[in-house]
């Protein structure tokens, strides 16, 4: 009889342990299911927000194609504008590419000036200028401050200078001496599709204006504020003291979109060429989904 009680006690303990283990497994599975459910919810929200951002970009492209003077057309003045869209809030800036610094066309003085304007140390800006020019210009030589093949090898990479045009603005990150932070601060103000030797000041951002010799961020802010006010009132931009732009494609634009909903945020940057009245009516030159904010994004920046 005693043995029977002992066996019964062991069996009871075994059952209790089994219940404890089962409870742990169930709890773990429940937590895993909840985490996966949350992940799926956020993934769906992110996908819907990204789709809404694409819709906002398409709406702006359609407006740029509009030839009716009385129809709504999103201003191509690089200013951020906001409206409700796609169940969230959209901020959009349309930048004429000829108002940006073109990595393949703009001269070294303005490239160096832009680097300084976004906060790069002057000595580093001068070295980066030479490295950028060496990257894009064909030829075996290098400029006085330019990086050598050995410098690139010391970075642990298998490439050297391209000796050809930049194909994307992301490629600038491969240039010797470029850092992620400097590159991020440049992204709103550079292009590879504008073809302007000198950026057009009429829609240029303050850092681009400050890149002109003899100017800095402080000296151009008042002029840019006056220009933006006059344009907003339907007037013409005043003459920029350093002169006007040179070259560039008047029908090329970059559309930067920031769209926020309650649970997600999406950014996209669409570079397009507009051909009103033609077929096709527009051509997409580049498309990016930047993770990092633009330097002039609403809420802070240059």
N, C-alpha and C positions, 0 to 999 in steps of 0.2 A: 504493500500500500504506500509506503514512504517513497519507493522508487517511482511509483505512478505520479505522486504529487510533484516530485522533482522534475520528471519529464514534462509534466504539464506546465510547470513554471518556466522551464527552458523554452518550451514551445511558445508560451505567451510572450516571453522576451523577444524571441525571434520574430514573432508577428509584429510586435511594437516597433522593432528596429526596421522591419520591412516597410511599415507604415511611414516611419520617419524618412527613410530613404525615398519612398515614393512621393512624399510631400515635397522634399527638396527638389526632386526631378520635375514635378509639376510646376513648382514655383519658378524654377529655372526656365522651363519651357514657356511659361506664361510671360516672363520678363523678356525672353527672346522674341516671342510673337509681338509683344508690345513695341519693342525696339524696331522690329522689321516693319510693323504697321506705321510707326512714326516716320521711318525712313522713306517708305513708299509715299506717304502723305506729302513729305517735303519734296520728294523727287517730282511728284505730279504737280505740286504748286510751282516748282522751279520751271518745269516744262511749259505750263500754262503762261507763266510770266514771260518766258523767253518768246513764246509764240505771240503774245500781245506786243512785245517790243518790236518784233518783225512786222506786225500789222501797223504799228505807228510809223515805222520807217517807210513802209509801202504807201501810207497815206501822204507822207511828206513828198515822196518821189512823184506821186500823182499830182500834187499841188505844183511842183516845179515844172511839170509838163503843161500846166494850164496856160493858155494863151489869152483867155478872156481877162481883160484888165479889171473887170468888176468881180471876178471870182477870187476866192481865198487862195493865197499863195504864201507858203511859209517863208518869212524873210531869210535871205541868205546873207546874214550879217554877223555870224558867229556868236550871237547872243543866245543864252539859254532861255527858252520859253516853256511854260508848263500848262498842262491841261489834263482833264480827266480822260482816261482811255483804258479800255480793256479791263474794267473792274479795278483799276488802280490809278496811280498818278504818273504821268509821263513828263519828262524833261527832255527837250530836244534842242540841239544847236546845229545849224546848217552852216558849214564853213566853205566858202569858195576856195578851191585849191590854190588859186594864184595868190591868195593872201597868206599862204603858209611858206615856210622855208623848205624848198625842195632839195633833198639830199643829193640829187644827181645834177642839179642845174645851178643852185645858188652858190655864190663864191665863198671862199674861205673866211673872209672878213665878217660876213653876216652869220655864217655858221658859228664862228667863235663868239660873236656878239650874243647870239641866242644862248649859247652854253653859259656865258657869264650871267645873262639876264635871268636864267632859271636857277641861279645860285651856285654855279660851278666855280671853284677856285680859278683865278685867271691863268696861273701857270698850267694847271691841268687842262683848262679849256684850250689853251694854245696847242698842247700836245694832242688832244683829241681832235682838234681841227686838222692837224697834219695827218693823223691816222685815218680820219674820214676821207680826206682828199686822196690819200694813197690807196685806200680801199677802192674808190670809184674810178680813179684815173688809170688808164692803161699805160703800161710801161714798167720797166724793171727797177727804175730808181725809186728812192724814197726821200721825203722831205727831211729837213734838219731835225725835227722833233718826232718824226715818224718811227713806228716800231719796225724792228727787223724780223726776218723769218725766225730767228732764234728767240725773239721775244714771244712770238706766238707759240712756238714749241714749248717754251717754259711755262705757258699757261696749261699745258697738258692737252692741247687740241691738235687735231690732225689737219688743220687748214691754215692757210696764210691769207694774205690780202686777195680779194676777188680780182682786182684790176678790171673792174667793169661796174656797170650801174647797180645800185641797190635795187632789189626786186620788191622788197617790202620794208616797212619801217621796223619790223621785228628784227630784220637782219642787222640793224645798227647795234644790237646787243652783242654781236660777234666781234665787233671792232675792238682792238686792243685798248685797254684803259677805260672802256665804257662799263658803268656799274648799273645794276637794276634801278637804283634810285634816280640817277641822272637820266636814264632812259625814260623812266616813268614821267619825270617832270618835263620831258621834251615832247611826249606823245601828242598833246593837243596842238602843237605848233609846227609839226613836220609832215612831209608827204614825199612820195616818190612818183606821183602822177600829175603834179601841177605844172611842171615845165616852166616855172617862172625864174628868170635870173635874179630879179629883184621883187620881193613880195609886194603886193598891192596894199598900201596902207588903209584903204577905204574900209576894209573889213578885217584888218589884221588885229590880233590880240596884243595886249600891252607888251609881253615878252618879245614878240616879233618886232614891234616898233622900237623897243629898247635895244634891239640888235643892230640898228643903224648906227654908224660911227657918230660919236658926239652925244649920244642919248643914253639914258638909263631908265630904270623902272619909274623912278620918282618924276623924272622930267616928262614922261609921255602920258602919265595917268590923266592929267588935266586935259590934254589934247584929246585923248581917247574918250573921256567923259563928255566933252563938248561935242565931239563927232557923233557919239551914240545918241545924244539928246536931239541933235539936229535931224539925224536920219529917222529917229522915232517919230518926229513931228512931220515927216514927209519931205524934209529938205535934203540938200546935197552935203556930202562930207566936205569939210574944209580942206584946203591944201595942206599936206604934211610938210613941215619945214625941210625935211631931208629929201623931198622930191616924191615922184610917183613911182608906181611899179613898172616893171619891164618884162614883157613876155607873159607866158602862162595861158592856160586854156580857160576861157570864160564860161564854158559849159560843163565844167567839172566841179563837183561838190563832194564834201564828206558830211554825212548825216550821222551825228552822234546821238544815241538814244539811251536814256536812263529811265527804266520803268520800275516802279515800286508798288507792290501789293502788300496785304497784311502780313503774309508769311514768306515772301520771296522778293528778290531784286534781280533785275537783268540789265546788262549793258550790251550794246552792239554798236558797231561803227561800219557804215556802208559807204564806200566811195563809188560814185556813179558819174557817168557821162550822159548828159541830156541831149536828145535830138527831137525836139518838138516837131510834130508833123511828119516824122519819118517812121520807117518800120525796119528794125525795132525802134521804139521811142526812147529807150534808154539802154545803157550797158553798164553792168556792174564790173568795176575795175578791181575792187578789193572788198573783203568782208571779214570783220574781226569780231570776236566776242571777248572783249577785255575783262579780265577778272579784277584788275586794279582800277581805282577811280581815275578819271582824267584830272590833271592838275587844276583845271578851272571848273570842275564839276560843282554844281550847287551844294553849298554847305562848307566850302573852303577851297583853298588853292591859291594860285597866283592871280 
